[in-house]
Amino acid sequence: MDSRARHKIPTTEVGVERALALGLDVSHPILSKATRYLVGLLEGPLADFPDPPEKNDRWATGARLFTAAALALVQPDRPILDDVWNLWLSIAQRTFAAGRYDAGAEIQAHRELTGATVRGSCLVLSGRHQLALLSSRPDDLPRDLEKALLDWVWHKEGGIGYLGVRLFSPDGYLDTCRLDCWLASLELLSGFPGWREQAEDAIRWLWDRRTPEGLWDFGPQTSVRLSETWRKGLARQFDWTTRVLALLRNYYTG
C-alpha cells in the first residue's frame, strides 16, 4: 500500500485477487503489469517494498512472503518463487515432523532458517499468505504434510490468520462479515487437493442455504464485490452465487 495515495484498490494484493475473481486471464495487461511489479520487489532490495518497515525481526521474512504469495496467485511456477516456496516447505516439514502441529518445532525452525520470532505473529503457518503460497504448487507438497496441515487449520478455533474464523462450523455467521471470511477461507484452502476430506459438511451447509430461486445471498457485508454496485436488481445475489458456484465446481471437479 502507498499510504500517501488514495486508490479504490488499496493494495497490489487486493488488486490481483480482484482481477482473478473477475476472470481476467493471467496474460491480461493488468495482471502482466502486476506480475512485473511483484517480480521486481522480489528481485530488488527490501528498501523498495512500499509499506514502511516494521521494527522487528520478522519484517524481512514477512515482506518476501507477502510478495511471493501475491505472485503465486498469478504465476505459481515462476522460478523466482522457488527459494521462498522451499523455505516455507522446510518450515512446514519441521513444524509437522511428528505428524501434528508443534509450536516449539515451528519456533525452532524459524530460529534456524529465518532468525524471526514467530509466536503469535503473522508468520505462524496458519496465516493466509503461507497457505496461499504452499497451495500454489500442490503437486510438490507431500500428501502426509498437506493432510496434517489441513487438519490443524480446519479444527483451529481461530482458523486462518487474517481471516480469523473457525472453519468447522459456520453457524452464527450468517449475514455478518464473518461469513465472508469463512467463505474466503474455503476458497483459499480449495487450492489443496486434500481439502475435500475436510469440507464435506461445509459444502452441504452451502447447499442448504440456496434460495428457492437457486441462488445464494449472504447479506451486504463482503470483501468481494464482482459487480460495480449492489444498488440495482439481483447484483448482490449474483455475486454471492458466482463465488459459491466457483467453490462448488472446484469441490466436485477437482
N, C-alpha and C positions, 0 to 999 in steps of 0.2 A: 504493500500500500504506500502511495505517496500521500502522506498526511497533509501536505500543503495544497493538494488539489482536491476538488470535489467532483467525483465521477459517479455516474449512475451504476456502473460496475466497479465496486470499490477496490478489488484486487485482481491480479492476474489469475490466481487460483479460481476465484469465483467466475471469472470470465471464461476460462477453459471449461469448467463444469457446465456452465450455461450453454456454451456453444455446442458441446456434445449432447446435452439434453435436448436441444433444439434440432439435433440430427445433422449438424454440419459435418461434412466429410473432413478427414484429417488433412486433406490437401487444400482445403478452403483457405483463402488468403488470411483470414483472421487467425486460424489455428497455425498456419505456417509462420506468421509473424510471432505469435506467442511462443512457438517452439524455438525459433531462433533466439528470442529473448531469454528463455529458460536455459538453453544450452550455453548462452553467453554467461549467465550467472554461475553455472556450474564450472565453466572453464576459467572464469576470472577470479580475482581476489574477493574475499568476503566484504571488503570495503565497498564493492559495487552493489551489495544487497540493499534494496530500497528501504526496508524497515530499519529504524535505529537499533544499534546493537544493545543487547541486554548485558548487564554487568554480572555475568555468572559463567560457570564453566560449561554450560550446556549450549550456549548460543551458536557456536560454530557447527556443532553436530546437528542442531535443530534447523539451522538455515539451509544446510545442504539437504536434509531430509525433506523439508517442505518443498524445496525447488524440485527435487527428484520425483517426489510424489505427484506433483502437478504435471511434469513432463511425461511421466509414465502413463498418465491417463490418455495421452495422445500417441506417443511412440515408445511403448514399453521395451522394445528390443534395441533401442539406441545404445551403442557401445559406451557412451559416456556415463550411462547409468550403472554399468557393471560394478564399479567399486562400491557405490552406495548400496546397491541391492545386496551384494555379497556381505557387506558389513552387517546389515540388518538380518540377513540369513544366519550369520555366525552368532549374533546376539540371541536370536530366537533359539537356535540349536543349543546354546549353552544354558539358556533360561529354562528350556523344557527337556534337558538331558535326562531327567528322571521320569519323563513321561507325563509330567504335570507342571504347572507354573510354580516356579521357585523364585521368590522375590530376592532372596540372598544371592542366588546364582545370577540373576539379572544385574544386580548391583556390581558383582564381581566382574561380569562380562564388560560392563561399561568402564570399570576401573582399569581393565587391561586393554580395551580396544579403543575407547574414546576419551577416557580421562574425565568423563562427566559424572556428576552426581545425579541420580535418576529417581530416587524415591519420591513419589507424589508429584512428579513433574510431567511435562509433555512428552518425555522420552520413554515412558512406560509403554511396553509393547502393545497395549490395548488402544493406543492412540490411532486416530483415523488416518494419519499420514503413513504410519508404519504399515497398517493393514492394507491401505491402497497400494503402497509400493510392493509389498510381498505378493499380493493377489494379482499384480500386473504380469507376473511370469509364473502362472500356476503349474506349468509342466516342470519347472525347476525346483519346486518346493516339495521336499519329501512328504509322502502321504501321512506318515505317522506324526510328523511335526504339525502338519496342517490340521489334523484331527484334534490333537491336544490343544493347539492354539484356539481353534474354533469353539471347542467345548468350554474352555476357560472364559472366552469373551462372551459366549452365549449365556452363561449362567452367572456372569459377574453382575452384581447389583447395579453398578454404575454404567454398565455396557461399554460403549466405545468412547474414548476420550474426545472431547469437543462436542459430542452429541449427548452423552450423559443420561441415557435412559436404558432401563433393563430391556432385554430382548425377549425373554422367555414368556412374557405376558404383557400385552398392550392394554389390558383392561384399565380403565380410568384415564386413558389418554385421549379419548375421542373429543374432537373439537378443541384441542389445545395444541400449542406449539410442540408439545412432546410427541404427539402423533406424527408430526412431520419428521422429527428427529428419529423416531422409531422406523419409519419407512426409509429414511435416508440410511439408517444403519443396515437394513436389509439390502438395500441397493449396493452398498459398499461390500458387504460380505458375499454377495452373489458372485463376486469375482473369483471366489474359491470354489472349486468343483465340489468339495465336501459339504457345502452349506446346506444342501438339500436334506442331509441327515438330521439337521437341527431344525429346519424351517417348516416341517410338515404342519404343525399346529398353527404357525403364523399364517401360512398360506390358506388354511381352512378358515381362519379368522377373517381374512380378507374377503374370501368368497361369501361369507355370511353377512358382510356389510354392503353387499351390492344392492342398489336401489331397485325398485320394481321395473324401472326402465333399463336396467342393465348397466348402470353407471356407478361411479363412486364419488363421494363428496365428504371430505373430512374437515370442512369449515374454512374460514378465511385466513388462518394462521399458517403460513408456509414460507419456506425459504426459496422455493422453486415455483416461479410463475412462467409458464410457457407462453401464455397469451400476454399481449401488451397491457390489457386491463381486464378486470373481472366485473366491471360495471354493466356489461351487456350480456343478455342471454344466458347460455349454458357454459360460458367460457370456464368458470371455476370447476364445474363438474367434468368438463372435457380434459382439463389439465390434470386433475387428480386421477381420472380414469386412464389417461395416457401413461402416467407413472406406474399405476398398478398393473396395467396390461403388459408393459415392458418387463416388469418384475416377474409376472406370471409366465411370460414367454421364456424368460431365462430359466425359470424353475422347471418347466415342462419339456424344454427342448435341449437343455444344456448337456 
